[in-house]
Amino acid sequence: MSFTLAIVGRPNVGKSTLFNRLVGKRLALVDDRPGVTRDLREGAAKLGDLRFSVIDSAGLELAEDDSLPGRMRKLTERAVDSADICLFVIDARTGVTPADEIFAEILRKRAAQVILAANKAEGAAAEGGVIDGWSLGLGEPIALSAEHGGGMDELYHRLRPLAEGFTAREAETAPATDIDLPEDDATPLPDHTPTPERPLQVAVIGRPNAGKSTLVNAILGQERLLTGPEAGITRDAISIRTDWRGTPMRIFDTAGMRKKARVQDKLEKLSVADGLRAVRFAEVVVVLLDAEIPFETQDLRIADLAETEGRAVVVAVNKWDLEPEKQARLRELLQRFETALPQLKGAPLVTLSARTGKGLDRLHGAILRAHDVWNRRVTTAKLNAWLAEMTAAHPPPAPGGRRIKLRYITQAKTRPPGFVIMCSNPDDLPRSYTRYLVGGLRGHFDMPGTPIRVFLRSQADRNPYKDKRKPGPSRLRKHIEGRRD
């Protein structure tokens, strides 16, 4: 019973709160002020035994020009056209407004199916607003309380027959086949290979107005996200599934990240926190820079954040079509990148134009290469041969006259690559020597740009009797006598 439900209505009627309740988690940002949601956010919803896709939309405005409210309205109308069912939400406390009447007329003409819901219906004060909903000509309104979960059973009973109708039509139009494919004929793919069931997770992050939403739209091939000259249009992290050049991906578009001292507004703090969560969910992070002002302090902090979280990093320089001296500028950018972000040495740097789409093929290849390196595993035999060469070329230091011995190395994890080195006195090994080893791993085993973790352990760490006092003669005698008894 799969279908798409679009939640539409005026600003601040509780659409995002209802969306969060249907998906069972706090995905959409919620605030008392109107107009928080600007883009279309899609999630997997569950209501009883119904499973469907739900879309949270921007508040419907009366504007029809090219202003920000006008562009938001066009995006919502696109969701109305594509959805199987529209859930039109009004505010039961406010009652029906002139704007509600206009939008009800639009939905009657454009939507395939419309269900009317009067939200915030808890309490006697909202009864009049629920009754007013009849005047919109969309049938009986459902009295909902998205915040407290009231009315969800009634919503289920209204959706159920519509869902069964969609299922019946899908069965009638499904192509027939007489071929039975054996279930065990498929060769399983490695765990890290992107599949439709497990797409590659990519987050696009950067400062405000770097062109993140424009880039995601270019990848999708449609105006799926709201864009414009205004900085800070995107407020929450929007995830979109797509098949980009044959690679299943889930792409996160995030809000612009400014310096922490400048982030004072509560809503902007929520937006930045949402973007940080997207980075932690991602496998590859695309740090998008503006070609006119690249590698600003905030850009470096954003890139360092992705590295600290252990994500594979790709640096993309946008608005490259506006750069007059491309070759000279590229050489300058590569030099600044190597100097400013030594911890990401070798990470791919791609120039592109999100507006024209030029360079997207290079970005796609860079993302796949970064993901491959992030998942790379090296055999223990090769690692120990490499370690012998590294220590012979540059022996570890000898603090206090006793040289630290690096006995062997093995890879403990991937995503990002992590290595354990067994050695004597690991606490005395200077960080400069650890950086030397990390650089050697990166160069010898072709792991450019990806975060590499090295953990030092001593043999004593594996001894279960390390901290236990050796028994003296009296304790040993008592132990023996106890065993005789």
Order of alpha helices (4+ residues) and beta strands (2+ residues): beta-alpha-beta-beta-alpha-beta-alpha-beta-alpha-beta-alpha-beta-alpha-beta-beta-alpha-beta-alpha-beta-alpha-beta-alpha-alpha-beta-beta-alpha-beta-alpha
